[in-house]
Amino acid sequence: MDRVQCSRDLELAHHLQQEEDRRRKSEESRQEMEEFQKLQRQYGLDNSGGYKQQQLRNMEREVNRGRMHPSEFHKRRADMMESLAIGIDDGKTKTSGIIEALHRYYQNAAPDVRRVWLSTVVDHFQSSFGDRGWGCGYRNFQMLLSSLLQNDAYDDCLKGISVPCIPKIQSMIEDAWKEGFDPQGASQLNNRLQGTKAWIGACEVYTLLTSLRVKCHIVDFHKSTGPLGTHPRLFEWILNYYSSEGEGSQKVVCTSKPPIYLQHQGHSRTVVGIEERKNRTLCLLIFDPGCPSREMQKLLKQDVEASNLKQLRKFVGNLKHKQYQIVSVEGVLTSEEKVARRQASQVFTAEKIP
């Protein structure tokens, strides 16, 4: 009798163990699927549509909430369709003239700044209804390109190009992939960006610029180089980039250097200059596509106050993400150099600091 009972107990224990294993595997499978779907949503690959669909949905929401008149909706929709048809950004979120305004400000104010270096002229582009939440990489590419298009040195490689709208940028990156650039990155994004809300980062910006024969460089600040998770080496690198044209005596140095694309986990911005304070600390000047155009336009006033620059200024203590990547522009590639860089992009590597 005891042996029979013992056998039944073992059978029951085995059955319970199998049930527990099944339940655990089912839970793991569910969690994996949730993580996968979360990643798909995060990277815009969940088939919920792209820029055009999001723009229309968000404008319809504004009409339903009484914050946009139906006639305004129809006008904006027509403008958007025209912009998408020609592939050129409509300029509705663009603010020009900020670098020139900063030059005037620093000449007449900012007594605590010993010297400031500014990039070449660059327009600010704000994220819009169509790309809010995922479009920062595209907007920063627009900022960088707006600067190169106003720089004679890049006339040859950018001939016939205007600042493209976001779906056009997506198709340009896809074209670069088809040329053979960065096959690993293309594969991670299913070789498709158009019609998605897929995020892009430093690698895609590098790929697109290189395909246009713009010579650029990726640097990966892959870990903190200062106390409390800070990155002083990043600030020093940017200072060297802007100040490499030689020391003068003037307080405001308008360099011939394009702005720098700056990426960290979940967001990207554009570095347009750097201050060296009288106490020898460094402060980056940054354009953020998340900053509303109305705030950026305050910098264009004649009587700019220090508080207006708060949205641009980032000190060492403000940049504490685990890792930063930058894309800096260094000139124009020959056709042969472009081919060599395409070959090198088969296995993507960046310069690492430290």
Phi, psi and omega in degrees: 000316181297322180295320179297316180298317180298318179297318179295320179298318179296318180298316180296317180298318179297317180297315180297322179296318178297317178300316180297318179298317180297317181296318181295316179297320179297318180294317178298317180297318179296317180296319178299317180295319178298317179298317180298315180294324178297316178296319178300316179296317182299319183263012171072024184249031185258018177061026178267012179093174184242216186304309185299312182296319181293319179301313181295316180299314183291325177291321177299321178298319179297320178296314181298330180271000179078015182262356177217132179286143179307324180295324177294320178302312183293324178294313181296323179296316179296318179298318181296315181298323178294315180300316180293323182294321182267348176078014182247137178300140184280356176074008184290337180250016184268139171235122180254162172090007185286320181298318178297321179294322178295321178301314179297317183300311184292331178292328187253350186216205179056061182295340181274000180260124178282315179205149177224137176250131180243146177287176170297169183305136180213140177268146174268135175239125179267147172297148185239185176309325188281338185228011180300131178098345182211352191265009187300320180299319179293318181295322178291326174297318178300318179299312181298315180294323179300327179287316181296325181290342178259012183242116185304332183298339184252011182303318187294311186280343182249020182302131176081004182259138169245171178295116186280157172286168187298313178301327177292320176300319179300317181290328178293321177293318177301320178297321178296320176298318180297330176291343179113006178283141170042063181299329179293314178297320179298317181296320180298331180257022178058026180057024185214130173239324183299137180079008178238171173253035183294133175288150169239157181227201186302321182295318180292323178295316177300314181301313183294314180298317181296322179295336177270006182070027172267125182280120181217175195215132175256131174238133184250108174270085198276352174206162182300145178237015181213179181293152175058035175075022182271172185229064181300330179295327176298314180296319180295320179299315181293322176299315180297322179300311184282331186264005187289349182278004176110152181271131171243186180264348185287149180288319183254118181252111175271102187277172173262016184271133174292164176295170183244134175279127184238121185241138164222175184304118173091352182199159173219156181216179183235125180270122184247003179170178179211137176261142165249116183282163179295337176271012176074005174282158181250149180218122178282150171251120192232134169266126180247123179296344177280350180278126183298147179303324182298328177287319180295325182292340176297336180287347182272351181293156179294323185256060180294136178254160181303326182296333179292336181274356184303323182290342180267328191279129176227116178272172182305320181289349180272344183248095186234021174291158185298323188216143174230144172235142176236152170240119178246146182260137188231009180134207185241140177271146167283167178300322180293319179295323178298316179299317180296320180289326176297318179296318181294334183283358177299326172234104190285126175228148177237155172293133182254133174231125001280000000 
